[in-house]
Amino acid sequence: MSMRVLSFLKQWRGTAKEAFENVSIVAKFLCLLHVTDRYIISTTHVHGPSMLPTLNLTGDVILAEHLSHRFGKIGLGDVVLVRSPRDPNRMVTKRILGLEGDRLTFSADPLVGDASVSVLVPKGHVWIQGDNLYASTDSRHFGPIPYSLIEGKALLRVWPPEYFGSLR
């Protein structure tokens, strides 16, 4: 090979190495973003009637953390993000009203009458309900949910700004 070709290859080798290093930095950053969003903290858009009046019908953006439930730090009254037991591709937002071992009595169908049902929440499960009893599909319909379906715990509402703050 001529000297000119070798010089040309050395020039491209340095450029390729620099490009690879830059792509590597971007890839590491994107991996960090993914891990943070999936396993530590994320924002989630929540909408629908089931959590009225706590959350708006048209939608709120909430900040949710994904660590508490992994360490058993979920309690009564917490608003949680749950993988729907009926549609695993869908996330629902509900409030925890019962932990394992709790006995709950609730109205079977508040629209029809006062008939009540009692349940014992089994080990490894929680009882979730929407704040709007008249427009929520929750544990009253599909029973206690396994703890493993909990994806995160809502910390606070971040949007709209006039409602910024706690979800309690």
DSSP file (Angstrom, degrees, kcal/mol; ACC not computed):
  #  RESIDUE AA STRUCTURE BP1 BP2  ACC     N-H-->O    O-->H-N    N-H-->O    O-->H-N    TCO  KAPPA ALPHA  PHI   PSI    X-CA   Y-CA   Z-CA
    1    1 A M              0   0    0      0, 0.0     2,-0.1     0, 0.0     0, 0.0   0.000 360.0 360.0 360.0 149.1    0.0    0.0    0.0
    2    2 A S     >  -     0   0    0      1,-0.1     4,-1.9     4,-0.0     3,-0.2  -0.381 360.0-111.8 -81.4 163.3    1.1    3.5   -0.7
    3    3 A M  H  > S+     0   0    0      1,-0.2     4,-2.1     2,-0.2     5,-0.2   0.835 116.1  58.9 -62.3 -34.1    1.8    6.0    2.0
    4    4 A R  H  > S+     0   0    0      2,-0.2     4,-2.0     1,-0.2    -1,-0.2   0.899 105.3  47.8 -65.1 -41.9   -1.2    8.0    1.0
    5    5 A V  H  > S+     0   0    0     -3,-0.2     4,-2.4     2,-0.2    -2,-0.2   0.911 111.2  51.0 -66.6 -43.6   -3.6    5.1    1.6
    6    6 A L  H  X S+     0   0    0     -4,-1.9     4,-2.2     1,-0.2    -2,-0.2   0.894 110.1  49.7 -61.6 -40.7   -2.1    4.4    5.0
    7    7 A S  H  X S+     0   0    0     -4,-2.1     4,-2.0     2,-0.2    -1,-0.2   0.904 110.5  50.5 -63.3 -42.1   -2.4    8.0    6.1
    8    8 A F  H  X S+     0   0    0     -4,-2.0     4,-2.0     1,-0.2    -2,-0.2   0.917 110.7  48.6 -62.9 -44.2   -6.0    8.0    4.9
    9    9 A L  H  X S+     0   0    0     -4,-2.4     4,-2.2     1,-0.2    -2,-0.2   0.885 109.9  52.1 -64.5 -39.9   -6.8    4.9    6.9
   10   10 A K  H  X S+     0   0    0     -4,-2.2     4,-1.9     2,-0.2    -1,-0.2   0.893 108.5  51.8 -62.9 -39.6   -5.1    6.3   10.1
   11   11 A Q  H  X S+     0   0    0     -4,-2.0     4,-1.7     1,-0.2    -2,-0.2   0.930 112.8  43.9 -62.9 -45.5   -7.2    9.4    9.8
   12   12 A W  H  X S+     0   0    0     -4,-2.0     4,-2.8     1,-0.2     5,-0.2   0.818 107.9  59.7 -70.7 -30.8  -10.5    7.4    9.5
   13   13 A R  H  X S+     0   0    0     -4,-2.2     4,-2.3     2,-0.2    -1,-0.2   0.931 107.0  46.0 -62.7 -44.7   -9.4    5.1   12.4
   14   14 A G  H  X S+     0   0    0     -4,-1.9     4,-2.2     2,-0.2    -2,-0.2   0.892 113.8  49.0 -63.9 -40.5   -9.2    8.1   14.7
   15   15 A T  H  X S+     0   0    0     -4,-1.7     4,-2.4     2,-0.2    -2,-0.2   0.904 111.5  49.1 -66.2 -42.0  -12.5    9.4   13.5
   16   16 A A  H  X S+     0   0    0     -4,-2.8     4,-2.6     2,-0.2    -2,-0.2   0.903 110.6  50.7 -64.6 -41.4  -14.2    6.0   13.9
   17   17 A K  H  X S+     0   0    0     -4,-2.3     4,-2.2    -5,-0.2    -2,-0.2   0.926 111.7  47.4 -62.9 -44.6  -12.8    5.7   17.4
   18   18 A E  H  X S+     0   0    0     -4,-2.2     4,-2.2     2,-0.2    -2,-0.2   0.907 112.1  50.1 -62.8 -42.8  -14.1    9.1   18.4
   19   19 A A  H  X S+     0   0    0     -4,-2.4     4,-2.6     1,-0.2     5,-0.2   0.917 110.1  50.7 -62.7 -43.4  -17.5    8.4   17.0
   20   20 A F  H  X S+     0   0    0     -4,-2.6     4,-2.4     1,-0.2    -2,-0.2   0.909 109.6  50.4 -61.1 -42.6  -17.6    5.1   18.9
   21   21 A E  H  X S+     0   0    0     -4,-2.2     4,-1.9     2,-0.2    -1,-0.2   0.902 111.7  47.9 -62.8 -41.6  -16.7    6.8   22.1
   22   22 A N  H  X S+     0   0    0     -4,-2.2     4,-2.1     2,-0.2    -2,-0.2   0.909 112.2  48.5 -66.0 -42.3  -19.5    9.4   21.6
   23   23 A V  H  X S+     0   0    0     -4,-2.6     4,-2.7     1,-0.2    -2,-0.2   0.890 109.7  54.0 -63.4 -39.1  -22.1    6.8   20.7
   24   24 A S  H  X S+     0   0    0     -4,-2.4     4,-2.3    -5,-0.2    -1,-0.2   0.900 107.8  49.4 -62.2 -41.9  -21.0    4.9   23.9
   25   25 A I  H  X S+     0   0    0     -4,-1.9     4,-2.2     2,-0.2    -2,-0.2   0.929 112.7  47.0 -63.4 -45.5  -21.6    7.9   26.0
   26   26 A V  H  X S+     0   0    0     -4,-2.1     4,-2.5     1,-0.2    -2,-0.2   0.913 111.7  51.1 -62.9 -43.2  -25.0    8.5   24.6
   27   27 A A  H  X S+     0   0    0     -4,-2.7     4,-2.3     1,-0.2    -2,-0.2   0.906 110.3  49.0 -62.1 -42.7  -25.9    4.8   25.0
   28   28 A K  H  X S+     0   0    0     -4,-2.3     4,-2.3     2,-0.2    -1,-0.2   0.907 111.1  50.6 -63.5 -41.3  -24.9    4.9   28.6
   29   29 A F  H  X S+     0   0    0     -4,-2.2     4,-2.4     2,-0.2    -2,-0.2   0.919 110.5  48.6 -62.7 -43.8  -26.9    8.0   29.2
   30   30 A L  H  X S+     0   0    0     -4,-2.5     4,-2.3     2,-0.2    -1,-0.2   0.878 110.4  51.5 -65.5 -37.1  -30.0    6.4   27.6
   31   31 A C  H  X S+     0   0    0     -4,-2.3     4,-2.6     2,-0.2    -1,-0.2   0.914 109.4  50.4 -63.3 -42.5  -29.6    3.3   29.7
   32   32 A L  H  X S+     0   0    0     -4,-2.3     4,-2.5     2,-0.2    -2,-0.2   0.912 110.1  50.2 -61.7 -43.2  -29.4    5.5   32.9
   33   33 A L  H  X S+     0   0    0     -4,-2.4     4,-2.7     2,-0.2     5,-0.2   0.922 111.4  48.8 -60.3 -44.5  -32.6    7.3   31.8
   34   34 A H  H  X S+     0   0    0     -4,-2.3     4,-2.7     2,-0.2     5,-0.3   0.939 112.6  46.5 -61.7 -48.3  -34.4    4.0   31.3
   35   35 A V  H  X S+     0   0    0     -4,-2.6     4,-2.7     2,-0.2     5,-0.5   0.911 114.3  48.4 -62.1 -42.7  -33.3    2.5   34.6
   36   36 A T  H  X>S+     0   0    0     -4,-2.5     5,-2.5    -5,-0.2     4,-1.6   0.940 115.4  44.0 -61.9 -47.8  -34.2    5.7   36.4
   37   37 A D  H  <5S+     0   0    0     -4,-2.7    -2,-0.2    -5,-0.2    -1,-0.2   0.869 122.5  36.6 -66.9 -38.2  -37.6    5.9   34.8
   38   38 A R  H  <5S+     0   0    0     -4,-2.7    -2,-0.2    -5,-0.2    -1,-0.2   0.849 131.8  20.6 -85.4 -36.1  -38.5    2.2   35.2
   39   39 A Y  H  <5S+     0   0    0     -4,-2.7    -3,-0.2    -5,-0.3    -2,-0.2   0.530 129.4  26.0-117.5  -8.1  -37.0    1.4   38.6
   40   40 A I  T  <5S-     0   0    0     -4,-1.6    26,-2.7    -5,-0.5     2,-0.3   0.715 116.4 -20.0-121.5 -66.4  -36.5    4.6   40.6
   41   41 A I  E   < +A   65   0A   0     -5,-2.5     2,-0.3    24,-0.3    -1,-0.3  -0.996  57.6 163.0-152.7 144.6  -38.8    7.5   39.7
   42   42 A S  E     -A   64   0A   0     22,-2.7    22,-3.1    -2,-0.3     2,-0.4  -0.971  34.1-113.3-153.5 165.6  -41.0    8.6   36.8
   43   43 A T  E     -A   63   0A   0     -2,-0.3     2,-0.4    20,-0.2    20,-0.2  -0.843  31.7-168.9-102.1 147.6  -43.8   10.9   35.8
   44   44 A T  E     -A   62   0A   0     18,-2.4    18,-2.8    -2,-0.4     2,-0.6  -1.000  20.5-133.9-139.4 135.9  -47.1    9.3   34.7
   45   45 A H  E     -A   61   0A   0     -2,-0.4     2,-0.4    16,-0.2    16,-0.2  -0.813  28.4-172.0 -89.8 122.9  -50.2   10.8   33.1
   46   46 A V  E     +A   60   0A   0     14,-3.2    14,-2.7    -2,-0.6     2,-0.3  -0.955  12.0 158.5-119.5 132.0  -53.3    9.7   34.9
   47   47 A H        +     0   0    0     -2,-0.4    10,-0.2    12,-0.3    11,-0.2  -0.976  19.9  77.9-148.6 162.0  -56.8   10.3   33.7
   48   48 A G  S    S-     0   0    0      9,-1.6     3,-0.5     8,-0.4    11,-0.2  -0.485  75.9 -82.4 121.7 168.6  -60.4    9.0   34.1
   49   49 A P  S >  S+     0   0    0      0, 0.0     3,-1.6     0, 0.0    86,-0.2   0.606  98.8  88.1 -83.1 -12.5  -63.2    9.1   36.6
   50   50 A S  T 3  S+     0   0    0      1,-0.3    82,-2.7    -3,-0.1    81,-0.2   0.759  92.5  41.7 -66.7 -24.9  -62.1    6.4   39.0
   51   51 A M  T >> S+     0   0    0     -3,-0.5     4,-2.1    79,-0.2     3,-0.9   0.209  89.6 166.2-107.5  16.3  -60.0    8.7   41.3
   52   52 A L  T <4  +     0   0    0     -3,-1.6    83,-0.1     1,-0.3     4,-0.1  -0.497  60.6  19.5 -64.6 141.2  -62.3   11.7   41.4
   53   53 A P  T 34 S+     0   0    0      0, 0.0    -1,-0.3     0, 0.0    -2,-0.1  -0.981 125.1  54.0 -91.5   1.4  -62.1   14.0   43.3
   54   54 A T  T <4 S+     0   0    0     -3,-0.9     2,-0.3     1,-0.1    -2,-0.2   0.932 119.0  28.6 -61.9 -46.4  -58.5   13.3   44.1
   55   55 A L  S  < S-     0   0    0     -4,-2.1    -1,-0.1    -7,-0.1     2,-0.1  -0.887  94.4-103.8-116.7 148.5  -57.3   13.3   40.5
   56   56 A N    >   -     0   0    0     -2,-0.3     3,-0.5     1,-0.1    -8,-0.4  -0.372  17.6-131.4 -72.5 145.8  -58.9   15.3   37.6
   57   57 A L  T 3  S+     0   0    0      1,-0.2    -9,-1.6   -10,-0.2    -1,-0.1   0.874 108.2  50.5 -59.8 -40.8  -61.1   13.6   35.1
   58   58 A T  T 3  S-     0   0    0      1,-0.2    -1,-0.2   -11,-0.2     2,-0.1   0.615 124.1 -84.2 -79.6 -12.9  -59.2   15.2   32.2
   59   59 A G    <   -     0   0    0     -3,-0.5     2,-0.3   -11,-0.2   -12,-0.3  -0.084  34.8-148.2 122.5 143.1  -55.8   14.1   33.6
   60   60 A D  E     -A   46   0A   0    -14,-2.7   -14,-3.2    -4,-0.2     2,-0.6  -0.930  19.9-128.9-131.3 155.9  -53.0   14.9   35.9
   61   61 A V  E     -AB  45 159A   0     98,-2.3    97,-3.1    -2,-0.3    98,-1.6  -0.955  32.1-171.3-106.3 124.0  -49.3   14.2   35.8
   62   62 A I  E     -AB  44 157A   0    -18,-2.8   -18,-2.4    -2,-0.6     2,-0.6  -0.840  23.6-128.2-115.6 153.2  -48.0   12.6   38.9
   63   63 A L  E     -AB  43 156A   0     93,-3.1    92,-3.5    -2,-0.3    93,-1.1  -0.885  32.7-172.9 -96.6 123.3  -44.6   11.8   40.2
   64   64 A A  E     -AB  42 154A   0    -22,-3.1   -22,-2.7    -2,-0.6     2,-0.3  -0.947  13.9-149.4-122.7 139.0  -44.3    8.1   41.1
   65   65 A E  E     -AB  41 153A   0     88,-2.5    88,-2.7    -2,-0.4   -24,-0.3  -0.818   1.5-157.6-106.0 150.6  -41.5    6.3   42.8
   66   66 A H  S    S+     0   0    0    -26,-2.7   -25,-0.1    -2,-0.3    -1,-0.1  -0.011  75.1  70.2-117.5  27.9  -40.8    2.6   42.1
   67   67 A L  S >> S+     0   0    0    -27,-0.3     3,-1.1    86,-0.1     4,-0.9   0.773  78.0  69.2-111.5 -40.4  -38.8    1.5   45.2
   68   68 A S  G >4>S+     0   0    0      1,-0.3     5,-2.7     2,-0.2     3,-1.3   0.881  98.7  50.8 -52.2 -48.3  -41.2    1.5   48.2
   69   69 A H  G >45S+     0   0    0      1,-0.3     3,-0.7     3,-0.2    -1,-0.3   0.775 103.9  59.8 -66.2 -23.8  -43.3   -1.5   47.1
   70   70 A R  G <45S+     0   0    0     -3,-1.1    -1,-0.3     1,-0.2    -2,-0.2   0.744 111.5  40.7 -72.5 -22.2  -40.1   -3.5   46.6
   71   71 A F  G <<5S-     0   0    0     -3,-1.3    -1,-0.2    -4,-0.9    -2,-0.2   0.210 119.1-106.2-109.7  13.1  -39.2   -3.0   50.2
   72   72 A G  T < 5S+     0   0    0     -3,-0.7    -3,-0.2    -4,-0.2    -4,-0.1   0.774  76.9 135.9  71.6  26.4  -42.8   -3.5   51.6
   73   73 A K      < +     0   0    0     -5,-2.7     2,-0.4    -6,-0.2    -4,-0.2  -0.171  30.3 115.4-101.5  39.7  -43.2    0.2   52.4
   74   74 A I        +     0   0    0     -6,-0.2     2,-0.3    -5,-0.1     3,-0.0  -0.909  42.9 178.9-107.1 135.7  -46.7    0.5   51.0
   75   75 A G    >   -     0   0    0     -2,-0.4     3,-1.9     1,-0.1    21,-0.3  -0.778  36.3 -63.9-132.7 175.4  -49.5    1.4   53.5
   76   76 A L  T 3  S+     0   0    0     -2,-0.3    21,-0.2     1,-0.3     3,-0.1  -0.323 118.4  22.2 -58.5 136.0  -53.2    2.1   53.8
   77   77 A G  T 3  S+     0   0    0     19,-3.3    -1,-0.3     1,-0.3     2,-0.1   0.267  87.3 136.5  89.9 -11.5  -54.3    5.2   52.0
   78   78 A D    <   -     0   0    0     -3,-1.9    18,-2.7    18,-0.2     2,-0.6  -0.449  53.6-131.8 -69.1 140.4  -51.3    5.2   49.5
   79   79 A V  E     -C   95   0A   0     75,-0.4    75,-2.8    16,-0.2     2,-0.3  -0.846  35.4-174.1 -91.3 125.5  -52.1    5.9   45.9
   80   80 A V  E     -CD  94 153A   0     14,-3.0    14,-2.0    -2,-0.6     2,-0.5  -0.864  30.0-126.3-125.4 154.5  -50.4    3.3   43.8
   81   81 A L  E     -CD  93 152A   0     71,-2.6    70,-3.2    -2,-0.3    71,-1.4  -0.880  37.4-174.1 -95.0 127.3  -49.8    2.5   40.1
   82   82 A V  E     -CD  92 150A   0     10,-3.1    10,-3.0    -2,-0.5     2,-0.5  -0.967  30.4-120.4-129.4 137.7  -51.0   -1.1   39.4
   83   83 A R  E     -C   91   0A   0     66,-2.9     8,-0.2    -2,-0.4     6,-0.1  -0.664  48.0-107.6 -71.8 125.2  -50.8   -3.3   36.4
   84   84 A S        -     0   0    0      6,-2.8     6,-0.2     3,-0.5    -1,-0.1  -0.308  17.6-146.9 -59.6 129.1  -54.4   -4.1   35.6
   85   85 A P  S    S+     0   0    0      0, 0.0    -1,-0.2     0, 0.0    -2,-0.0   0.738 101.1  46.5 -68.2 -19.9  -55.3   -7.7   36.5
   86   86 A R  S    S+     0   0    0      1,-0.3    -2,-0.1     4,-0.1    -3,-0.0   0.768 127.2  21.9 -90.8 -28.8  -57.7   -7.7   33.5
   87   87 A D    >   -     0   0    0      3,-0.2     3,-2.6     1,-0.1    -3,-0.5  -0.800  64.4-165.5-142.1  95.2  -55.4   -6.1   30.9
   88   88 A P  T 3  S+     0   0    0      0, 0.0    -1,-0.1     0, 0.0    -4,-0.0   0.637  88.4  63.3 -59.9 -14.4  -51.6   -6.5   31.7
   89   89 A N  T 3  S+     0   0    0     -6,-0.1     2,-0.4     2,-0.0    -6,-0.0   0.512  95.6  75.7 -84.6  -3.8  -50.8   -3.8   29.1
   90   90 A R    <   -     0   0    0     -3,-2.6    -6,-2.8    -6,-0.2     2,-0.4  -0.869  66.9-149.7-115.2 140.8  -52.7   -1.2   31.1
   91   91 A M  E     -C   83   0A   0     -2,-0.4     2,-0.3    -8,-0.2    -8,-0.2  -0.873  13.9-166.8-104.9 141.1  -51.8    0.7   34.2
   92   92 A V  E     -C   82   0A   0    -10,-3.0   -10,-3.1    -2,-0.4     2,-0.5  -0.905  14.1-139.3-123.1 155.2  -54.4    1.8   36.7
   93   93 A T  E     +C   81   0A   0     -2,-0.3     2,-0.3   -12,-0.2   -12,-0.2  -0.968  36.6 150.7-116.7 121.7  -54.2    4.2   39.6
   94   94 A K  E     -C   80   0A   0    -14,-2.0   -14,-3.0    -2,-0.5     2,-0.4  -0.864  42.2-107.1-142.2 172.2  -56.0    3.3   42.8
   95   95 A R  E     -CE  79 129A   0     34,-2.7    34,-2.3    -2,-0.3     2,-0.6  -0.866  31.3-120.0-106.5 139.7  -55.8    3.7   46.6
   96   96 A I  E     + E   0 128A   0    -18,-2.7   -19,-3.3    -2,-0.4    32,-0.2  -0.688  37.8 164.9 -80.0 121.9  -54.8    0.9   48.9
   97   97 A L  E     +     0   0A   0     30,-2.9     2,-0.3    -2,-0.6    31,-0.2   0.470  62.8  30.4-114.1  -7.8  -57.7    0.2   51.3
   98   98 A G  E     - E   0 127A   0     29,-1.4    29,-2.9   -23,-0.1    -1,-0.3  -0.973  59.1-160.5-155.6 139.3  -56.6   -3.2   52.7
   99   99 A L    >   -     0   0    0     -2,-0.3     3,-2.5    27,-0.2    22,-0.3  -0.647  52.4 -60.9-109.2 170.0  -53.4   -5.1   53.4
  100  100 A E  T 3  S+     0   0    0     25,-0.4    -1,-0.1     1,-0.3    23,-0.1  -0.230 125.7  21.7 -54.8 135.3  -52.9   -8.8   53.8
  101  101 A G  T 3  S+     0   0    0     20,-3.5    -1,-0.3     1,-0.3     2,-0.2   0.230  92.4 128.0  91.2 -13.3  -54.8  -10.1   56.8
  102  102 A D    <   -     0   0    0     -3,-2.5    19,-2.9    20,-0.1     2,-0.5  -0.508  52.0-142.4 -75.6 143.8  -57.3   -7.1   56.8
  103  103 A R  E     -G  120   0B   0     17,-0.2     2,-0.4    -2,-0.2    17,-0.2  -0.941  22.8-170.5-105.9 126.0  -61.0   -7.9   56.8
  104  104 A L  E     -G  119   0B   0     15,-2.8    15,-2.7    -2,-0.5     2,-0.4  -0.906  15.5-162.7-119.5 143.8  -63.0   -5.4   54.7
  105  105 A T  E     +G  118   0B   0     -2,-0.4     2,-0.3    13,-0.2    13,-0.2  -0.996  23.6 164.8-122.7 128.4  -66.7   -4.9   54.3
  106  106 A F  E     -G  117   0B   0     11,-2.5    11,-2.8    -2,-0.4     2,-0.4  -0.942  44.4 -90.7-141.6 160.5  -67.9   -3.0   51.3
  107  107 A S  E     -G  116   0B   0     -2,-0.3     9,-0.3     9,-0.2     8,-0.1  -0.594  30.9-144.5 -72.5 124.6  -71.1   -2.2   49.4
  108  108 A A  S    S-     0   0    0      7,-2.6    -1,-0.2    -2,-0.4     8,-0.1   0.915  88.6  -3.6 -58.7 -46.1  -71.4   -4.9   46.6
  109  109 A D    >>  -     0   0    0      6,-0.5     4,-2.0     4,-0.3     3,-1.6  -0.752  63.6-165.1-150.3  98.2  -72.9   -2.3   44.2
  110  110 A P  T 34 S+     0   0    0      0, 0.0    24,-0.1     0, 0.0    -2,-0.1   0.702  90.4  58.2 -61.8 -18.7  -73.5    1.2   45.6
  111  111 A L  T 34 S+     0   0    0      1,-0.1     3,-0.1    23,-0.0    23,-0.0   0.757 112.5  38.4 -79.3 -24.5  -75.8    2.0   42.6
  112  112 A V  T <4 S-     0   0    0     -3,-1.6     2,-0.3     1,-0.3    -1,-0.1   0.867 120.7 -57.0 -96.8 -42.7  -78.2   -0.9   43.3
  113  113 A G     <  -     0   0    0     -4,-2.0    -4,-0.3     2,-0.1    -1,-0.3  -0.941  55.2 -71.3-176.3-164.9  -78.5   -1.1   47.1
  114  114 A D        +     0   0    0     -2,-0.3    -3,-0.0    -3,-0.1    -6,-0.0   0.308  68.9 136.7 -99.2   7.2  -77.0   -1.4   50.5
  115  115 A A        -     0   0    0     -6,-0.2    -7,-2.6    -8,-0.1    -6,-0.5  -0.318  39.5-156.4 -58.2 132.6  -76.0   -5.1   50.3
  116  116 A S  E     -G  107   0B   0     -9,-0.3     2,-0.4    -8,-0.1    -9,-0.2  -0.797  12.2-156.4-117.3 158.7  -72.6   -5.6   51.7
  117  117 A V  E     -G  106   0B   0    -11,-2.8   -11,-2.5    -2,-0.3     2,-0.4  -0.974   7.7-148.8-130.0 141.8  -69.8   -8.1   51.2
  118  118 A S  E     +G  105   0B   0     -2,-0.4     2,-0.3   -13,-0.2   -13,-0.2  -0.924  18.4 178.1-112.6 139.6  -67.0   -9.0   53.6
  119  119 A V  E     -G  104   0B   0    -15,-2.7   -15,-2.8    -2,-0.4     2,-0.5  -0.970  25.0-139.3-136.5 153.2  -63.6  -10.3   52.4
  120  120 A L  E     -G  103   0B   0     -2,-0.3   -17,-0.2   -17,-0.2   -20,-0.1  -0.967  27.2-128.8-109.7 123.2  -60.3  -11.2   54.0
  121  121 A V        -     0   0    0    -19,-2.9   -20,-3.5    -2,-0.5   -19,-0.1  -0.602  30.7-133.2 -74.6 119.0  -57.3  -10.0   52.1
  122  122 A P    >   -     0   0    0      0, 0.0     3,-1.5     0, 0.0   -20,-0.1  -0.187  32.1 -75.8 -72.4 164.9  -55.0  -13.0   51.6
  123  123 A K  T 3  S+     0   0    0      1,-0.3     3,-0.1   -23,-0.1   -24,-0.0  -0.304 119.1  20.9 -57.2 136.7  -51.3  -13.1   52.2
  124  124 A G  T 3  S+     0   0    0      1,-0.3    23,-3.0    -3,-0.1    24,-0.3   0.596 109.3  97.4  80.2  11.6  -49.3  -11.4   49.5
  125  125 A H  E <   -H  146   0C   0     -3,-1.5   -25,-0.4    21,-0.3     2,-0.3  -0.846  52.7-157.5-128.7 163.6  -52.3   -9.3   48.3
  126  126 A V  E     -H  145   0C   0     19,-2.3    19,-2.7    -2,-0.3     2,-0.5  -0.938  19.9-125.3-134.4 160.2  -53.7   -5.9   48.7
  127  127 A W  E     -E   98   0A   0    -29,-2.9   -30,-2.9    -2,-0.3   -29,-1.4  -0.938  30.8-172.7-107.2 122.9  -57.2   -4.4   48.3
  128  128 A I  E     +E   96   0A   0     -2,-0.5    11,-2.4    15,-0.2     2,-0.3  -0.912   7.9 172.1-119.4 145.1  -57.4   -1.4   46.0
  129  129 A Q  E     -E   95   0A   0    -34,-2.3   -34,-2.7    -2,-0.4     2,-0.2  -0.993  31.2-117.1-145.4 150.7  -60.2    0.9   45.2
  130  130 A G        -     0   0    0     -2,-0.3   -79,-0.2   -36,-0.2     6,-0.1  -0.520  28.4-121.2 -78.8 156.6  -60.8    4.1   43.3
  131  131 A D  S    S+     0   0    0    -81,-0.2     2,-1.0     1,-0.2   -80,-0.2   0.753 104.2  69.2 -70.7 -23.2  -61.9    7.2   45.3
  132  132 A N    >   -     0   0    0    -82,-2.7     3,-1.6     1,-0.2    -1,-0.2  -0.795  67.7-172.6 -97.6  94.1  -65.0    7.4   43.1
  133  133 A L  T 3  S+     0   0    0     -2,-1.0     3,-0.5     1,-0.3    -1,-0.2   0.735  80.6  56.2 -60.9 -23.7  -67.0    4.3   44.1
  134  134 A Y  T 3  S+     0   0    0      1,-0.2    -1,-0.3    -3,-0.1   -84,-0.1   0.606 117.1  30.6 -86.8 -11.2  -69.6    4.8   41.4
  135  135 A A  S <  S+     0   0    0     -3,-1.6     2,-0.4   -86,-0.2    -1,-0.2  -0.220  94.3 103.1-141.9  48.1  -67.1    4.9   38.5
  136  136 A S        -     0   0    0     -3,-0.5     2,-0.7    -6,-0.1   -42,-0.0  -0.992  50.9-154.2-137.7 130.1  -64.2    2.6   39.4
  137  137 A T        +     0   0    0     -2,-0.4     2,-0.2     3,-0.1   -87,-0.0  -0.914  50.2 125.4 -97.7 115.4  -63.3   -0.9   38.4
  138  138 A D  S >> S-     0   0    0     -2,-0.7     3,-2.5    -8,-0.1     4,-1.9  -0.576  74.2 -40.7-149.3-156.6  -61.2   -2.2   41.3
  139  139 A S  H 3> S+     0   0    0    -11,-2.4     4,-2.0     1,-0.3   -10,-0.1   0.725 123.5  68.9 -60.3 -21.9  -60.9   -4.9   43.9
  140  140 A R  H 34 S+     0   0    0    -12,-0.3    -1,-0.3     1,-0.2   -11,-0.1   0.768 112.0  32.8 -65.1 -22.6  -64.6   -4.9   44.3
  141  141 A H  H <4 S+     0   0    0     -3,-2.5    -2,-0.2     2,-0.2    -1,-0.2   0.787 135.8  21.4-101.4 -37.1  -64.8   -6.3   40.8
  142  142 A F  H  < S-     0   0    0     -4,-1.9    -3,-0.2     1,-0.3    -2,-0.2   0.337 102.0-126.0-118.8   7.2  -61.6   -8.5   40.5
  143  143 A G     <  -     0   0    0     -4,-2.0    -1,-0.3    -5,-0.3   -15,-0.2  -0.142  57.0 -17.5  81.5-177.5  -60.8   -9.2   44.1
  144  144 A P        -     0   0    0      0, 0.0   -17,-0.2     0, 0.0   -24,-0.0  -0.295  70.0-134.4 -60.4 146.4  -57.6   -8.6   46.0
  145  145 A I  E     -H  126   0C   0    -19,-2.7   -19,-2.3     1,-0.0     2,-0.1  -0.816  20.6-102.8-106.9 146.9  -54.6   -8.1   43.7
  146  146 A P  E >   -H  125   0C   0      0, 0.0     3,-2.2     0, 0.0     4,-0.3  -0.379  27.1-123.7 -63.5 142.1  -51.2   -9.7   44.1
  147  147 A Y  G >  S+     0   0    0    -23,-3.0     3,-1.7     1,-0.3   -22,-0.1   0.797 107.9  70.6 -54.7 -30.0  -48.6   -7.4   45.6
  148  148 A S  G 3  S+     0   0    0    -24,-0.3    -1,-0.3     1,-0.3   -23,-0.1   0.655  86.2  65.6 -67.1 -15.4  -46.4   -8.1   42.5
  149  149 A L  G <  S+     0   0    0     -3,-2.2   -66,-2.9   -67,-0.1     2,-0.4   0.605  76.1 103.4 -81.8 -10.8  -48.8   -6.1   40.3
  150  150 A I  E <   + D   0  82A   0     -3,-1.7   -68,-0.2    -4,-0.3     3,-0.1  -0.597  44.4 176.6 -73.5 126.6  -47.9   -2.9   42.1
  151  151 A E  E     -     0   0A   0    -70,-3.2     2,-0.3    -2,-0.4   -69,-0.2   0.662  57.3 -22.9-104.1 -22.9  -45.6   -0.9   39.9
  152  152 A G  E     - D   0  81A   0    -71,-1.4   -71,-2.6   -83,-0.1     2,-0.5  -0.987  54.0-109.6-176.8 170.1  -45.1    2.3   41.9
  153  153 A K  E     -BD  65  80A   0    -88,-2.7   -88,-2.5    -2,-0.3     2,-0.3  -0.973  34.2-122.8-119.7 127.5  -46.4    4.7   44.6
  154  154 A A  E     -B   64   0A   0    -75,-2.8   -75,-0.4    -2,-0.5   -90,-0.3  -0.516  27.4-179.7 -70.9 130.1  -47.6    8.1   43.7
  155  155 A L  E     -     0   0A   0    -92,-3.5    12,-0.5     1,-0.4     2,-0.3   0.878  57.6 -28.0 -94.9 -52.1  -45.7   10.8   45.5
  156  156 A L  E     -B   63   0A   0    -93,-1.1   -93,-3.1    10,-0.2     2,-0.4  -0.992  58.0 -99.9-162.3 161.8  -47.3   14.0   44.3
  157  157 A R  E     +BF  62 165A   0      8,-3.3     8,-2.2    -2,-0.3   -95,-0.3  -0.753  30.6 177.1 -87.0 131.2  -49.2   15.7   41.5
  158  158 A V  E     +     0   0A   0    -97,-3.1   -96,-0.2    -2,-0.4     6,-0.2   0.580  51.9  78.9-110.1 -15.5  -46.9   17.9   39.4
  159  159 A W  E    S+B   61   0A   0    -98,-1.6   -98,-2.3     1,-0.2    -1,-0.3  -0.983  76.5  37.2-149.1 137.7  -49.4   19.0   36.7
  160  160 A P  S >  S-     0   0    0      0, 0.0     3,-2.0     0, 0.0    -1,-0.2   0.496  80.6-139.6 -74.3 153.3  -51.6   21.1   36.5
  161  161 A P  G >  S+     0   0    0      0, 0.0     3,-1.6     0, 0.0    -2,-0.1   0.799  96.9  63.2 -57.7 -33.3  -49.6   23.6   38.5
  162  162 A E  G 3  S+     0   0    0      1,-0.3    -3,-0.0     0, 0.0     0, 0.0   0.699 109.5  41.9 -68.4 -15.4  -52.7   24.9   40.4
  163  163 A Y  G <  S+     0   0    0     -3,-2.0    -1,-0.3     2,-0.0    -6,-0.2   0.197  82.5 145.2-111.6  14.4  -53.1   21.4   42.0
  164  164 A F    <   +     0   0    0     -3,-1.6     2,-0.3    -6,-0.2    -6,-0.2  -0.250  42.7  46.3 -54.6 132.7  -49.4   20.8   42.6
  165  165 A G  B    S+F  157   0A   0     -8,-2.2    -8,-3.3     2,-0.0    -2,-0.0  -0.911  85.6   3.5 138.8-160.4  -48.8   18.8   45.8
  166  166 A S        -     0   0    0     -2,-0.3   -10,-0.2   -10,-0.2   -11,-0.1  -0.101  40.8-146.3 -64.8 155.3  -49.9   15.8   47.8
  167  167 A L              0   0    0    -12,-0.5    -1,-0.1     1,-0.2   -11,-0.1   0.240 360.0 360.0-103.8   9.8  -52.5   13.2   46.8
  168  168 A R              0   0    0    -89,-0.0    -1,-0.2  -114,-0.0    -2,-0.0   0.477 360.0 360.0 -77.2 360.0  -53.8   12.5   50.3
